[in-house]
């Protein structure tokens, strides 16, 4: 039997999603909880591996098991064995053609910047603090150059293992909510550090260090060395993953507010 989960986590205390020996990870934490409920060793497959310090409002995973449990037993059993930073939102049986990673048709990320002179206290490690004034209009103008299908080599990490740098960005929106600047970006898939590198470039434009047209120059150069620094992971959230309708997975009824 194949089961899909929706998972939410606050990533500050984890060294990323992927299991690593000797350090806390979201994958290892979740697998330990699921294995207790299934009463057998379980390996979970995720829609996308998040970096250390990155959060998820709606991560999707799947796993195979011979254990038979009601959906609410998967949810409540796992949550009883998970730390406060991780929670299973929903559980659903799926057919064996479903794959959390390869069946996904789109991913949605949000990058949250606290844009004020004073550092955060309550929001510490849940937003990225940027003390210099940011122009949202300049960031929007620059971000428009990234919409569509492009070679995003300039925005991928050196250690990125993706076979192709071609990605299709469906949406990139920048807005201000009082002291917060929020970047929402959706694409068919993302490269390693792609969203954080885009955020770093847009912040350089918003600060006035570079003109909005510089974003296109960086994109066309296909060279990571020409971009800005990689923005911190604190403000990055995986907001959701889309799948073909025939899998009939739960969808969020309204946009998630992460702060």
C-alpha positions in Angstrom: 0.0 0.0 0.0 1.2 3.5 -0.8 0.3 6.4 1.5 0.8 10.1 0.9 1.2 12.7 3.7 0.9 16.4 3.8 3.6 17.7 6.3 4.3 21.0 7.9 7.5 21.9 9.7 9.5 24.7 11.2 13.0 24.1 10.0 15.1 26.1 12.3 16.2 23.2 14.5 16.9 20.8 11.6 19.9 20.4 9.3 17.6 20.2 6.3 15.3 17.6 5.0 17.6 14.8 4.0 18.8 12.2 6.5 22.4 12.7 7.6 24.3 10.7 10.2 24.6 12.4 13.6 22.5 15.5 13.0 18.7 16.1 13.3 16.8 16.2 9.9 13.1 16.3 9.0 13.3 13.1 7.1 14.8 11.1 9.9 12.4 12.6 12.4 9.3 11.8 10.3 10.5 8.3 9.4 11.0 7.4 13.0 7.4 8.5 13.8 5.9 6.7 10.8 7.8 3.5 11.5 6.4 3.4 15.1 2.8 3.7 13.8 3.4 1.2 11.0 5.4 -1.1 13.3 7.9 -1.6 10.5 10.9 0.4 9.1 9.6 3.1 6.7 11.4 5.3 4.2 9.6 8.4 3.0 10.0 10.1 -0.4 9.6 13.8 -0.6 8.4 16.3 -3.2 11.5 18.4 -2.6 14.4 18.4 -0.2 14.6 21.6 1.7 17.9 23.1 3.1 18.8 23.6 6.7 16.7 26.3 8.3 14.0 26.2 5.6 10.4 25.7 6.5 7.4 24.0 4.9 3.7 24.9 5.2 2.7 22.0 2.9 5.3 19.5 2.0 4.2 16.2 0.4 5.7 12.8 0.9 4.8 9.2 0.2 5.9 5.8 1.5 5.1 2.1 0.9 3.9 -0.1 3.7 2.1 -3.4 4.4 0.5 -1.9 7.5 -3.2 -1.1 7.3 -4.2 1.9 9.3 -7.2 4.3 9.1 -6.3 7.8 7.7 -6.9 9.5 11.1 -4.7 6.8 12.8 -1.8 7.7 10.5 -2.2 11.4 11.3 -2.7 11.2 15.1 -0.3 8.3 15.6 2.5 10.1 13.8 1.8 13.4 15.5 2.0 11.8 18.9 5.5 10.7 18.1 6.7 13.9 16.4 8.3 17.0 18.0 6.4 20.3 18.1 8.3 21.5 15.0 6.8 18.8 12.7 3.2 17.8 12.1 1.3 15.6 9.7 -1.6 17.6 8.2 -3.3 14.8 6.2 -2.9 11.2 5.1 -4.4 9.5 2.1 -3.9 6.2 0.3 -2.7 6.6 -3.3 -2.1 4.2 -6.2 1.3 3.0 -7.0 1.7 5.4 -9.9 1.9 8.3 -7.5 5.4 9.6 -6.7 5.7 12.6 -4.4 8.6 14.0 -6.5 8.1 12.9 -10.0 4.3 13.2 -10.1 4.5 16.9 -9.1 3.7 19.5 -11.8 4.4 22.6 -9.8 6.0 23.9 -6.5 5.2 27.1 -4.7 7.6 28.9 -2.4 7.4 32.1 -0.3 10.3 34.2 0.8 9.5 36.5 3.7 11.8 39.5 4.5 11.4 41.7 7.6 12.4 45.1 6.2 13.0 47.4 9.1 16.0 48.9 10.9 15.6 46.8 14.0 16.2 43.0 14.1 13.3 40.6 14.9 12.8 38.9 18.2 9.5 36.9 17.9 10.1 36.3 14.2 13.8 35.4 14.7 14.8 32.4 12.4 11.4 32.6 10.7 12.0 35.6 8.5 15.0 37.1 6.8 15.9 40.5 8.3 17.1 43.1 5.9 17.7 46.5 7.5 18.1 48.6 4.3 14.9 50.1 2.7 13.7 47.9 -0.2 11.7 49.2 -3.2 9.0 46.7 -4.0 8.3 48.3 -7.4 12.0 47.8 -8.4 11.9 44.2 -7.2 8.7 43.5 -9.2 10.2 45.0 -12.3 13.4 43.0 -12.0 11.5 39.8 -11.1 9.4 40.0 -14.3 12.5 39.1 -16.3 12.5 35.6 -14.6 9.0 34.6 -15.6 8.8 31.9 -18.3 11.1 29.0 -19.3 14.8 29.9 -18.9 18.2 28.5 -18.2 18.6 29.3 -14.5 22.3 28.4 -14.3 23.0 31.8 -12.7 20.7 31.0 -9.9 21.7 27.4 -9.0 24.1 26.3 -6.3 27.5 25.0 -7.3 26.6 21.7 -5.7 23.3 21.4 -7.5 22.8 17.9 -8.9 20.0 18.6 -11.4 20.7 17.3 -14.8 19.2 20.4 -16.5 19.2 24.1 -15.4 16.0 24.7 -17.5 13.0 25.6 -15.3 9.7 27.3 -16.0 8.7 30.0 -13.6 4.9 30.4 -13.8 4.5 33.2 -11.3 6.8 35.7 -9.4 5.0 38.3 -7.2 6.5 40.8 -4.8 4.4 42.7 -2.3 4.7 44.7 0.9 2.7 44.0 4.1 3.7 46.8 6.5 7.3 45.9 7.5 7.3 42.6 5.5 8.3 42.2 1.9 7.0 38.9 0.6 8.2 37.1 -2.6 5.9 34.4 -4.0 7.3 32.2 -6.7 5.9 29.2 -8.5 7.6 26.9 -11.0 7.4 23.4 -12.4 10.5 22.7 -10.3 13.4 24.5 -8.6 17.2 24.1 -8.7 19.3 23.9 -5.5 19.3 27.4 -3.8 17.3 28.8 -6.8 14.7 30.7 -4.7 17.3 32.0 -2.2 19.6 33.2 -5.1 16.6 34.9 -6.7 15.8 36.6 -3.4 19.4 37.8 -3.1 19.3 39.3 -6.6 16.0 41.0 -6.0 17.1 42.4 -2.7 20.2 43.9 -4.4 17.8 45.6 -6.9 15.4 46.7 -4.2 18.2 48.3 -2.3 19.3 50.2 -5.3 22.6 48.5 -5.8 21.6 47.4 -9.3 19.0 48.4 -11.8 16.0 46.1 -12.5 17.4 45.2 -15.9 20.4 43.7 -14.2 18.2 40.7 -13.3 18.0 39.8 -17.0 21.8 40.3 -17.4 22.4 37.8 -14.6 19.9 35.4 -16.1 21.4 35.5 -19.6 25.0 35.2 -18.3 24.3 31.7 -17.1 27.0 32.2 -14.5 26.4 32.0 -10.8 29.4 34.2 -10.0 27.7 37.2 -11.5 24.7 37.1 -9.1 24.3 38.4 -5.5 24.9 36.4 -2.3 22.6 33.6 -1.5 19.9 34.9 0.8 19.5 33.3 4.2 17.2 30.3 4.6 15.3 31.7 7.5 12.6 33.4 5.4 12.0 30.5 2.9 8.8 28.4 3.0 7.6 25.6 0.8 4.0 26.6 0.5 2.6 23.8 -1.6 3.0 21.2 -4.3 0.6 20.6 -7.2 -0.3 17.2 -8.7 -2.6 16.1 -11.5 -6.3 16.2 -10.5 -6.7 12.4 -10.9 -4.7 11.8 -7.7 -7.3 13.7 -5.8 -5.0 14.9 -3.1 -6.2 17.5 -0.5 -5.7 21.1 -1.6 -5.4 24.2 0.6 -8.7 26.0 0.5 -7.1 29.4 0.9 -3.6 30.9 0.7 -1.5 30.0 3.8 -0.2 32.9 6.0 3.1 31.9 7.4 3.6 35.1 9.3 
